[in-house]
Amino acid sequence: MSLRKFGRIVARVMETLPEGLLPYLDNVVVDVQEEPDLQTLRGAGLTDEEIEEGESLYGLFDPLALPSDWSADAVDTQDMLHRLLIFKRPLEEDFRGRKLLLEIRKTVIHELAHHFGYSERDLDRFEATPDPFGDGWEEWLGK
């Protein structure tokens, strides 16, 4: 599928989020990219050996990083952007059809959970659930 179509799916997923979350997402930008670059993979903690074996990322929450020379006593990050990246190629390589749509949604929600302070360990149970939603949202995508 084209990157444009993939981006539309991610946008539709964002539209399925509960309205109560929306006020907390004003400073979150969601981007889709074909795949993570080498620097991103290494920054996420993958070793060169893992990368050579084909390990990749489905998504990444890229929180605000303040400059190391920042000297302010207090920082209001409310208006500063955080970025959520969803990577098309790794998802498409590992999933097809309805499973791909489910995994795109799981990835978006997983990465948004990091925005709310959840760790990878916190998300283990969510990741282990084959269909954590069970709400028929895939049908909505077709509308």
DSSP file (Angstrom, degrees, kcal/mol; ACC not computed):
  #  RESIDUE AA STRUCTURE BP1 BP2  ACC     N-H-->O    O-->H-N    N-H-->O    O-->H-N    TCO  KAPPA ALPHA  PHI   PSI    X-CA   Y-CA   Z-CA
    1    1 A M              0   0    0      0, 0.0    91,-0.1     0, 0.0     2,-0.0   0.000 360.0 360.0 360.0 155.1    0.0    0.0    0.0
    2    2 A S     >  -     0   0    0      1,-0.1     4,-2.4     4,-0.0     5,-0.2  -0.309 360.0-118.0 -72.8 158.8    1.1    3.5   -0.6
    3    3 A L  H  > S+     0   0    0      1,-0.2     4,-2.5     2,-0.2     5,-0.1   0.857 116.3  56.9 -63.3 -34.4    2.5    5.6    2.3
    4    4 A R  H  > S+     0   0    0      2,-0.2     4,-1.8     1,-0.2    -1,-0.2   0.929 108.3  44.6 -62.7 -46.5   -0.4    8.0    1.7
    5    5 A K  H  > S+     0   0    0      2,-0.2     4,-1.9     1,-0.2    -2,-0.2   0.909 112.2  52.6 -65.3 -41.4   -3.0    5.3    2.2
    6    6 A F  H  X S+     0   0    0     -4,-2.4     4,-2.2     1,-0.2    -2,-0.2   0.915 107.9  52.1 -58.9 -43.6   -1.1    4.0    5.3
    7    7 A G  H  X S+     0   0    0     -4,-2.5     4,-2.4     1,-0.2    -1,-0.2   0.857 105.9  54.2 -61.6 -36.4   -1.1    7.5    6.7
    8    8 A R  H  X S+     0   0    0     -4,-1.8     4,-2.3     2,-0.2    -1,-0.2   0.883 107.1  51.2 -65.5 -37.5   -4.9    7.7    6.2
    9    9 A I  H  X S+     0   0    0     -4,-1.9     4,-2.4     2,-0.2    -2,-0.2   0.935 110.2  48.6 -64.3 -45.2   -5.3    4.5    8.2
   10   10 A V  H  X S+     0   0    0     -4,-2.2     4,-2.2     1,-0.2    -2,-0.2   0.910 110.9  51.3 -61.3 -41.1   -3.2    5.9   11.0
   11   11 A A  H  X S+     0   0    0     -4,-2.4     4,-1.4     1,-0.2    -1,-0.2   0.900 109.1  50.4 -62.4 -40.6   -5.3    9.1   10.9
   12   12 A R  H  X S+     0   0    0     -4,-2.3     4,-0.7     1,-0.2    -1,-0.2   0.888 107.5  54.1 -65.5 -38.0   -8.5    7.0   11.1
   13   13 A V  H >< S+     0   0    0     -4,-2.4     3,-1.4     1,-0.2     4,-0.4   0.929 105.4  53.3 -59.9 -44.3   -7.1    5.2   14.1
   14   14 A M  H >< S+     0   0    0     -4,-2.2     3,-1.2     1,-0.3    -1,-0.2   0.853 103.4  58.0 -59.2 -33.8   -6.4    8.5   15.8
   15   15 A E  H 3< S+     0   0    0     -4,-1.4    -1,-0.3     1,-0.2    -2,-0.2   0.701  98.6  60.4 -69.7 -18.4  -10.1    9.3   15.2
   16   16 A T  T << S+     0   0    0     -3,-1.4    -1,-0.2    -4,-0.7    -2,-0.2   0.518  79.5 111.9 -86.9  -4.6  -11.2    6.2   17.2
   17   17 A L  S <  S-     0   0    0     -3,-1.2     5,-0.1    -4,-0.4    -3,-0.0  -0.369  83.3 -91.3 -69.0 147.5   -9.5    7.4   20.4
   18   18 A P    >>  -     0   0    0      0, 0.0     3,-2.0     0, 0.0     4,-0.6  -0.299  30.8-124.7 -58.3 139.8  -11.7    8.3   23.3
   19   19 A E  G >4 S+     0   0    0      1,-0.3     3,-0.8     2,-0.2    -2,-0.1   0.792 106.7  69.6 -57.5 -29.5  -12.7   12.0   23.3
   20   20 A G  G 34 S+     0   0    0      1,-0.2    -1,-0.3     2,-0.1     4,-0.2   0.721  96.5  52.9 -63.3 -20.9  -11.4   12.3   26.9
   21   21 A L  G X4 S+     0   0    0     -3,-2.0     3,-1.9     1,-0.2     4,-0.3   0.749  86.4  84.4 -83.2 -24.6   -7.8   11.8   25.6
   22   22 A L  G X< S+     0   0    0     -3,-0.8     3,-1.8    -4,-0.6     4,-0.3   0.824  82.8  56.5 -54.3 -41.5   -8.0   14.6   23.0
   23   23 A P  G 3  S+     0   0    0      0, 0.0     3,-0.5     0, 0.0    -1,-0.3   0.766 107.3  52.2 -62.7 -20.6   -7.1   17.5   25.3
   24   24 A Y  G <  S+     0   0    0     -3,-1.9    -2,-0.2     1,-0.2     3,-0.2   0.397 102.6  59.6 -93.6   2.3   -3.9   15.7   26.2
   25   25 A L    X   +     0   0    0     -3,-1.8     3,-1.9    -4,-0.3    -1,-0.2   0.312  67.5 104.4-112.3   7.0   -2.8   15.2   22.6
   26   26 A D  T 3  S+     0   0    0     -3,-0.5    -1,-0.1    -4,-0.3    -2,-0.1   0.802  86.9  44.4 -59.0 -29.0   -2.6   18.8   21.5
   27   27 A N  T 3  S+     0   0    0     -3,-0.2    55,-3.1    54,-0.1     2,-0.5   0.126  93.8  98.8-104.8  21.8    1.2   18.7   21.6
   28   28 A V  E <   -a   82   0A   0     -3,-1.9     2,-0.5    53,-0.2    55,-0.2  -0.940  53.2-164.1-112.2 124.3    1.6   15.3   19.9
   29   29 A V  E     -a   83   0A   0     53,-3.0    55,-3.1    -2,-0.5     2,-0.6  -0.905   8.6-152.0-103.5 131.7    2.4   15.1   16.2
   30   30 A V  E     +a   84   0A   0     -2,-0.5     2,-0.3    53,-0.2    55,-0.2  -0.923  18.2 179.2-107.8 121.5    1.8   11.7   14.5
   31   31 A D  E     -a   85   0A   0     53,-3.0    55,-2.2    -2,-0.6     2,-0.4  -0.897  17.2-149.8-118.4 148.3    4.1   11.0   11.6
   32   32 A V  E     +a   86   0A   0     -2,-0.3     2,-0.3    53,-0.2    55,-0.2  -0.954  18.4 179.9-114.1 140.9    4.3    8.0    9.3
   33   33 A Q  E     -a   87   0A   0     53,-2.3    55,-2.7    -2,-0.4    56,-0.2  -0.939  38.6-117.4-134.9 157.7    7.5    6.9    7.7
   34   34 A E  S    S-     0   0    0     -2,-0.3    55,-3.1     1,-0.2    -1,-0.1   0.943  89.1 -31.5 -59.3 -50.2    8.5    4.1    5.4
   35   35 A E  S    S-     0   0    0     53,-0.2    -1,-0.2    54,-0.2     2,-0.1  -0.975  71.8 -85.7-164.5 159.8   10.9    2.6    7.9
   36   36 A P        -     0   0    0      0, 0.0     2,-0.1     0, 0.0    21,-0.0  -0.464  43.4-126.2 -73.1 145.5   13.2    3.7   10.7
   37   37 A D     >  -     0   0    0     -2,-0.1     4,-2.3     1,-0.1     5,-0.2  -0.343  30.2 -97.3 -83.2 172.8   16.7    4.7    9.8
   38   38 A L  H  > S+     0   0    0      1,-0.2     4,-2.6     2,-0.2     5,-0.2   0.876 123.5  53.2 -58.8 -42.0   19.9    3.2   11.3
   39   39 A Q  H  > S+     0   0    0      1,-0.2     4,-2.5     2,-0.2    -1,-0.2   0.897 109.6  48.9 -62.6 -40.9   20.3    6.1   13.8
   40   40 A T  H  > S+     0   0    0      2,-0.2     4,-1.5     1,-0.2    -2,-0.2   0.917 111.0  49.9 -65.0 -44.0   16.7    5.6   15.0
   41   41 A L  H  <>S+     0   0    0     -4,-2.3     5,-2.1     1,-0.2    -2,-0.2   0.928 114.1  44.4 -61.6 -45.5   17.2    1.8   15.4
   42   42 A R  H ><5S+     0   0    0     -4,-2.6     3,-1.7     1,-0.2    -1,-0.2   0.903 110.6  54.9 -65.7 -40.1   20.4    2.3   17.4
   43   43 A G  H 3<5S+     0   0    0     -4,-2.5    -1,-0.2     1,-0.3    -2,-0.2   0.782 103.4  56.6 -63.2 -27.3   18.8    5.0   19.5
   44   44 A A  T 3<5S-     0   0    0     -4,-1.5    -1,-0.3    -3,-0.2    -2,-0.2   0.467 126.8-101.0 -83.5  -2.2   16.0    2.6   20.4
   45   45 A G  T < 5S+     0   0    0     -3,-1.7     2,-0.3     1,-0.3    -3,-0.2   0.520  71.3 146.1  99.3   5.3   18.6    0.2   21.7
   46   46 A L      < -     0   0    0     -5,-2.1    -1,-0.3     1,-0.1     2,-0.1  -0.572  43.2-131.6 -76.0 138.8   18.9   -2.3   18.9
   47   47 A T     >  -     0   0    0     -2,-0.3     4,-2.4     1,-0.1     5,-0.2  -0.408  22.7-109.0 -82.1 164.0   22.4   -3.7   18.4
   48   48 A D  H  > S+     0   0    0      1,-0.2     4,-2.6     2,-0.2     5,-0.2   0.881 121.7  53.8 -59.8 -37.4   24.1   -3.9   15.0
   49   49 A E  H  > S+     0   0    0      2,-0.2     4,-1.7     1,-0.2    -1,-0.2   0.921 108.5  47.9 -64.1 -44.2   23.7   -7.7   15.1
   50   50 A E  H  4>S+     0   0    0      2,-0.2     5,-2.6     1,-0.2     4,-0.3   0.902 112.4  49.7 -62.6 -40.9   19.9   -7.3   15.7
   51   51 A I  H ><5S+     0   0    0     -4,-2.4     3,-1.5     1,-0.2    -2,-0.2   0.916 109.2  51.1 -65.2 -43.0   19.7   -4.8   12.9
   52   52 A E  H 3<5S+     0   0    0     -4,-2.6    -1,-0.2     1,-0.3    -2,-0.2   0.835 106.3  56.1 -62.0 -32.6   21.6   -7.1   10.5
   53   53 A E  T 3<5S-     0   0    0     -4,-1.7    -1,-0.3    -5,-0.2    -2,-0.2   0.495 127.1-100.6 -78.9  -3.1   19.2   -9.9   11.5
   54   54 A G  T < 5 +     0   0    0     -3,-1.5    -3,-0.2    -4,-0.3    -2,-0.1   0.513  66.2 156.2  99.8   5.5   16.3   -7.7   10.4
   55   55 A E      < +     0   0    0     -5,-2.6    -1,-0.3    -6,-0.2     2,-0.2  -0.364  16.3 157.0 -62.1 145.5   15.0   -6.4   13.7
   56   56 A S        -     0   0    0     34,-0.1     2,-0.4   -15,-0.0    -1,-0.0  -0.784  37.4 -97.5-150.5-167.3   13.1   -3.2   13.4
   57   57 A L        -     0   0    0     -2,-0.2    34,-0.2     1,-0.1     3,-0.1  -0.955   7.1-161.3-124.8 144.5   10.5   -1.0   15.0
   58   58 A Y  S    S-     0   0    0     -2,-0.4    29,-3.2     1,-0.3     2,-0.3   0.773  80.8 -13.8 -87.3 -33.5    6.8   -0.7   14.3
   59   59 A G  E     -B   86   0A   0     27,-0.3    -1,-0.3   -27,-0.0     2,-0.3  -0.958  57.8-151.1-158.9 172.4    6.6    2.7   16.0
   60   60 A L  E     -B   85   0A   0     25,-2.3    25,-3.2    -2,-0.3     2,-0.7  -0.952  12.6-143.2-155.9 132.0    8.4    5.1   18.3
   61   61 A F  E     -B   84   0A   0     -2,-0.3    23,-0.2    23,-0.2    -2,-0.0  -0.893  19.1-165.3 -94.3 120.0    7.4    7.7   20.8
   62   62 A D  E     -B   83   0A   0     21,-3.9    21,-2.4    -2,-0.7     3,-0.1  -0.822  12.2-161.7-109.0  90.6    9.9   10.6   20.5
   63   63 A P        -     0   0    0      0, 0.0    19,-0.1     0, 0.0    18,-0.1  -0.199  35.0 -74.4 -72.1 165.0    9.4   12.7   23.6
   64   64 A L        -     0   0    0     16,-0.1     2,-0.6    13,-0.1    18,-0.1  -0.309  45.2-157.9 -54.1 131.8   10.6   16.3   23.9
   65   65 A A        -     0   0    0     -3,-0.1     3,-0.1    -2,-0.0    -1,-0.1  -0.959   6.3-149.5-118.1 113.8   14.4   16.4   24.4
   66   66 A L        -     0   0    0     -2,-0.6     4,-0.0     1,-0.1     0, 0.0  -0.538  32.6 -94.8 -78.2 146.6   15.6   19.6   26.1
   67   67 A P    >   -     0   0    0      0, 0.0     3,-1.9     0, 0.0    -1,-0.1  -0.279  30.8-121.5 -58.3 146.3   19.1   20.8   25.1
   68   68 A S  T 3  S+     0   0    0      1,-0.3    -2,-0.1    -3,-0.1     0, 0.0   0.730 112.2  56.0 -64.9 -21.3   21.7   19.7   27.5
   69   69 A D  T 3  S+     0   0    0      2,-0.0    -1,-0.3     0, 0.0     2,-0.1   0.266  75.2 135.4 -94.3  13.3   22.7   23.3   28.3
   70   70 A W    <   +     0   0    0     -3,-1.9    -4,-0.0     1,-0.1     0, 0.0  -0.417  27.2 177.4 -63.1 130.5   19.1   24.2   29.3
   71   71 A S        +     0   0    0     -2,-0.1    -1,-0.1     3,-0.1     2,-0.1   0.297  29.6 125.5-123.0   9.8   19.3   26.3   32.5
   72   72 A A        -     0   0    0      1,-0.1     3,-0.1     0, 0.0    -2,-0.0  -0.389  56.8-138.1 -71.3 148.7   15.8   27.3   33.3
   73   73 A D  S    S+     0   0    0      1,-0.2     2,-0.4    -2,-0.1    -1,-0.1   0.880  88.4  17.4 -72.4 -38.5   14.4   26.4   36.8
   74   74 A A        -     0   0    0      2,-0.0     2,-0.4    -3,-0.0    -1,-0.2  -0.991  67.3-160.4-137.5 143.6   11.1   25.3   35.4
   75   75 A V        -     0   0    0     -2,-0.4     2,-0.8    -3,-0.1     0, 0.0  -0.989  10.0-150.4-127.2 128.8    9.9   24.3   32.0
   76   76 A D        +     0   0    0     -2,-0.4     3,-0.5     1,-0.1     4,-0.1  -0.866  16.9 177.9 -96.6 107.4    6.3   24.2   30.8
   77   77 A T    >   +     0   0    0     -2,-0.8     3,-1.2     1,-0.2    -1,-0.1   0.391  51.9 103.2 -91.2   3.9    6.3   21.5   28.1
   78   78 A Q  T 3  S+     0   0    0      1,-0.3    -1,-0.2     3,-0.0    -2,-0.0   0.866  89.3  37.0 -54.8 -39.9    2.6   21.8   27.4
   79   79 A D  T 3  S+     0   0    0     -3,-0.5     2,-0.3     2,-0.1    -1,-0.3   0.455  97.4  98.1 -94.4  -0.9    3.2   23.8   24.2
   80   80 A M  S <  S-     0   0    0     -3,-1.2     2,-0.2    -4,-0.1   -16,-0.1  -0.695  77.3-113.6 -90.8 141.3    6.3   21.8   23.1
   81   81 A L        -     0   0    0     -2,-0.3     2,-0.3   -18,-0.1   -53,-0.2  -0.452  23.1-166.0 -81.8 143.0    5.8   19.0   20.6
   82   82 A H  E     -a   28   0A   0    -55,-3.1   -53,-3.0    -2,-0.2     2,-0.4  -0.896  18.6-140.3-114.4 151.6    6.2   15.3   21.1
   83   83 A R  E     -aB  29  62A   0    -21,-2.4   -21,-3.9    -2,-0.3     2,-0.5  -0.944  12.4-164.0-123.7 136.4    6.3   13.1   18.1
   84   84 A L  E     -aB  30  61A   0    -55,-3.1   -53,-3.0    -2,-0.4     2,-0.4  -0.977  14.1-161.8-114.6 124.1    4.9    9.7   17.5
   85   85 A L  E     -aB  31  60A   0    -25,-3.2   -25,-2.3    -2,-0.5     2,-0.5  -0.900   6.7-167.5-110.2 134.3    6.3    7.8   14.6
   86   86 A I  E     -aB  32  59A   0    -55,-2.2   -53,-2.3    -2,-0.4     2,-0.6  -0.989  14.7-145.4-119.9 128.0    4.6    4.8   12.9
   87   87 A F  E  >  -a   33   0A   0    -29,-3.2     4,-1.0    -2,-0.5   -53,-0.2  -0.843   8.5-165.3-104.0 118.6    6.7    2.8   10.5
   88   88 A K  H  > S+     0   0    0    -55,-2.7     4,-2.6    -2,-0.6     5,-0.2   0.945  78.7  52.6 -66.4 -56.4    5.0    1.3    7.5
   89   89 A R  H  > S+     0   0    0    -55,-3.1     4,-2.5     1,-0.2     5,-0.2   0.891 107.7  48.9 -58.9 -47.7    7.4   -1.3    6.0
   90   90 A P  H  > S+     0   0    0      0, 0.0     4,-1.3     0, 0.0    -1,-0.2   0.896 114.2  47.5 -60.8 -37.2    8.1   -3.3    9.2
   91   91 A L  H  X S+     0   0    0     -4,-1.0     4,-1.8    -3,-0.2     3,-0.3   0.936 113.3  47.4 -66.6 -45.3    4.3   -3.6    9.9
   92   92 A E  H  < S+     0   0    0     -4,-2.6    -1,-0.2     1,-0.2    -3,-0.2   0.846 109.4  54.3 -65.1 -33.5    3.5   -4.6    6.4
   93   93 A E  H  < S+     0   0    0     -4,-2.5    -1,-0.2    -5,-0.2    -2,-0.2   0.827 117.0  36.2 -69.4 -30.2    6.3   -7.2    6.4
   94   94 A D  H  < S+     0   0    0     -4,-1.3     2,-0.3    -3,-0.3    -2,-0.2   0.651 119.9  38.6 -98.2 -16.9    5.0   -8.9    9.5
   95   95 A F     <  -     0   0    0     -4,-1.8     2,-0.3    -5,-0.1    -1,-0.1  -0.959  57.5-167.0-139.5 152.7    1.2   -8.6    9.0
   96   96 A R    >>  -     0   0    0     -2,-0.3     3,-1.1    -3,-0.1     4,-0.9  -0.929  52.5 -17.0-133.9 157.7   -1.4   -8.8    6.3
   97   97 A G  H >> S-     0   0    0     -2,-0.3     4,-1.5     1,-0.3     3,-0.5  -0.115 126.3  -4.9  55.6-135.8   -5.1   -8.0    5.9
   98   98 A R  H 3> S+     0   0    0      1,-0.2     4,-2.4     2,-0.2    -1,-0.3   0.826 133.2  60.3 -62.5 -32.9   -7.1   -7.4    9.0
   99   99 A K  H <> S+     0   0    0     -3,-1.1     4,-2.5     1,-0.2    -1,-0.2   0.877 102.3  53.2 -63.5 -36.9   -4.2   -8.4   11.2
  100  100 A L  H <X S+     0   0    0     -4,-0.9     4,-2.3    -3,-0.5    -1,-0.2   0.933 108.8  48.8 -62.1 -45.9   -2.2   -5.5    9.7
  101  101 A L  H  X S+     0   0    0     -4,-1.5     4,-2.1     1,-0.2    -2,-0.2   0.911 112.0  49.2 -61.1 -42.6   -5.0   -3.0   10.5
  102  102 A L  H  X S+     0   0    0     -4,-2.4     4,-2.8     1,-0.2    -1,-0.2   0.920 111.7  48.6 -61.8 -44.6   -5.1   -4.4   14.1
  103  103 A E  H  X S+     0   0    0     -4,-2.5     4,-2.3     2,-0.2    -2,-0.2   0.831 107.7  54.6 -69.9 -31.6   -1.4   -4.1   14.5
  104  104 A I  H  X S+     0   0    0     -4,-2.3     4,-2.5     2,-0.2    -1,-0.2   0.946 112.1  44.7 -62.4 -46.5   -1.4   -0.5   13.2
  105  105 A R  H  X S+     0   0    0     -4,-2.1     4,-2.5     1,-0.2     5,-0.3   0.927 112.7  50.5 -64.4 -44.5   -3.9    0.4   15.8
  106  106 A K  H  X S+     0   0    0     -4,-2.8     4,-2.6     1,-0.2    -1,-0.2   0.902 111.6  49.5 -58.9 -40.1   -2.0   -1.5   18.6
  107  107 A T  H  X S+     0   0    0     -4,-2.3     4,-2.6     2,-0.2     5,-0.2   0.924 110.4  48.8 -66.7 -45.2    1.2    0.3   17.6
  108  108 A V  H  X S+     0   0    0     -4,-2.5     4,-2.3     1,-0.2    -2,-0.2   0.943 116.0  43.4 -59.3 -47.9   -0.5    3.7   17.6
  109  109 A I  H  X S+     0   0    0     -4,-2.5     4,-2.0     2,-0.2    -2,-0.2   0.883 112.0  54.0 -68.6 -37.7   -2.0    3.1   21.0
  110  110 A H  H  X S+     0   0    0     -4,-2.6     4,-1.0    -5,-0.3    -1,-0.2   0.939 112.0  44.0 -59.0 -47.9    1.2    1.5   22.4
  111  111 A E  H  X S+     0   0    0     -4,-2.6     4,-1.0     1,-0.2     3,-0.3   0.869 111.6  53.0 -69.5 -35.7    3.2    4.6   21.4
  112  112 A L  H  X S+     0   0    0     -4,-2.3     4,-1.1    -5,-0.2     3,-0.4   0.852 100.6  62.8 -65.1 -33.1    0.6    7.0   22.7
  113  113 A A  H  <>S+     0   0    0     -4,-2.0     5,-2.4     1,-0.3     3,-0.4   0.861  97.7  56.6 -60.3 -34.4    0.7    5.1   26.1
  114  114 A H  H ><5S+     0   0    0     -4,-1.0     3,-1.7    -3,-0.3    -1,-0.3   0.868  99.7  59.1 -63.9 -34.7    4.4    6.2   26.3
  115  115 A H  H 3<5S+     0   0    0     -4,-1.0    -1,-0.2    -3,-0.4    -2,-0.2   0.843 106.0  49.4 -59.6 -32.8    3.2    9.8   26.0
  116  116 A F  T 3<5S-     0   0    0     -4,-1.1    -1,-0.3    -3,-0.4    -2,-0.2   0.310 129.3 -97.2 -92.2   8.6    1.1    9.1   29.2
  117  117 A G  T < 5S+     0   0    0     -3,-1.7    -3,-0.2     1,-0.3     2,-0.2   0.511  72.1 146.0  96.8   5.0    4.1    7.7   31.0
  118  118 A Y      < -     0   0    0     -5,-2.4    -1,-0.3    -6,-0.1     2,-0.1  -0.546  37.0-142.2 -77.3 141.5    3.6    3.9   30.5
  119  119 A S     >  -     0   0    0     -2,-0.2     4,-1.3     1,-0.1     5,-0.1  -0.441  28.1-102.2 -93.4 171.3    6.8    1.8   30.2
  120  120 A E  T  4 S+     0   0    0      1,-0.2     4,-0.5     2,-0.2     3,-0.3   0.903 125.3  53.2 -58.0 -41.1    7.4   -1.1   28.0
  121  121 A R  T >4 S+     0   0    0      1,-0.2     3,-1.2     2,-0.2     4,-0.4   0.902 104.7  54.2 -63.0 -40.8    7.0   -3.4   31.0
  122  122 A D  T 34 S+     0   0    0      1,-0.2     3,-0.3     2,-0.1     4,-0.3   0.830 110.4  48.3 -59.1 -31.5    3.6   -1.7   31.7
  123  123 A L  T 3X S+     0   0    0     -4,-1.3     4,-2.6    -3,-0.3    -1,-0.2   0.433  80.8  98.0 -93.4  -0.2    2.5   -2.6   28.2
  124  124 A D  H <> S+     0   0    0     -3,-1.2     4,-1.8    -4,-0.5    -1,-0.2   0.908  85.4  47.4 -54.7 -46.4    3.6   -6.2   28.1
  125  125 A R  H  > S+     0   0    0     -4,-0.4     4,-0.7    -3,-0.3    -1,-0.2   0.905 111.7  50.6 -65.1 -41.2    0.1   -7.5   28.9
  126  126 A F  H >4 S+     0   0    0     -4,-0.3     3,-0.9     1,-0.2    -1,-0.2   0.925 111.5  48.5 -59.9 -45.8   -1.5   -5.3   26.2
  127  127 A E  H 3< S+     0   0    0     -4,-2.6    -1,-0.2     1,-0.2    -2,-0.2   0.814 107.2  55.9 -65.3 -31.4    1.1   -6.5   23.6
  128  128 A A  H 3< S+     0   0    0     -4,-1.8    -1,-0.2    -5,-0.2    -2,-0.2   0.600  86.3  94.1 -79.2 -11.1    0.4  -10.2   24.5
  129  129 A T    <<  -     0   0    0     -3,-0.9    -4,-0.0    -4,-0.7    -3,-0.0  -0.728  68.9-148.5 -86.3 121.3   -3.3   -9.9   23.9
  130  130 A P  S    S+     0   0    0      0, 0.0    -1,-0.2     0, 0.0    -4,-0.0   0.889  92.6   9.6 -57.9 -41.7   -4.1  -11.0   20.3
  131  131 A D        +     0   0    0      1,-0.1    -3,-0.0    -3,-0.1    -5,-0.0  -0.698  69.1 173.0-138.0  84.1   -7.1   -8.5   20.0
  132  132 A P  S    S+     0   0    0      0, 0.0    -1,-0.1     0, 0.0    -5,-0.0   0.607  78.1  49.3 -70.2  -9.0   -7.1   -6.2   23.0
  133  133 A F        +     0   0    0    -31,-0.0    -2,-0.1     1,-0.0   -31,-0.0   0.913  63.4 177.4 -96.5 -53.8   -9.9   -4.1   21.6
  134  134 A G        +     0   0    0      1,-0.1    -3,-0.0     2,-0.0    -1,-0.0   0.795  45.5 118.0  54.6  30.3  -12.6   -6.5   20.5
  135  135 A D  S    S-     0   0    0      0, 0.0    -1,-0.1     0, 0.0     0, 0.0   0.299  82.6-115.0-114.0   9.3  -14.7   -3.5   19.5
  136  136 A G    >>  +     0   0    0      1,-0.1     3,-1.2     3,-0.1     4,-0.8   0.727  63.1 147.2  68.9  21.2  -15.2   -4.1   15.7
  137  137 A W  H 3>  +     0   0    0      1,-0.3     4,-1.4     2,-0.2     3,-0.2   0.768  60.5  69.9 -63.3 -24.1  -13.2   -1.0   14.8
  138  138 A E  H 3> S+     0   0    0      1,-0.2     4,-0.8     2,-0.2    -1,-0.3   0.860  95.0  54.8 -62.3 -33.6  -11.9   -2.6   11.7
  139  139 A E  H X4 S+     0   0    0     -3,-1.2     3,-0.7     1,-0.2     4,-0.4   0.874 102.9  57.0 -64.2 -36.7  -15.4   -2.4   10.2
  140  140 A W  H >< S+     0   0    0     -4,-0.8     3,-1.5     1,-0.2    -1,-0.2   0.845  96.9  62.7 -64.0 -33.9  -15.4    1.3   10.9
  141  141 A L  H 3< S+     0   0    0     -4,-1.4    -1,-0.2     1,-0.3    -2,-0.2   0.835  97.5  58.0 -60.3 -31.8  -12.2    1.7    8.8
  142  142 A G  T <<        0   0    0     -4,-0.8    -1,-0.3    -3,-0.7    -2,-0.2   0.604 360.0 360.0 -75.3 -10.7  -14.1    0.5    5.8
  143  143 A K    <         0   0    0     -3,-1.5    -1,-0.2    -4,-0.4    -2,-0.1   0.484 360.0 360.0 -78.5 360.0  -16.7    3.3    6.0
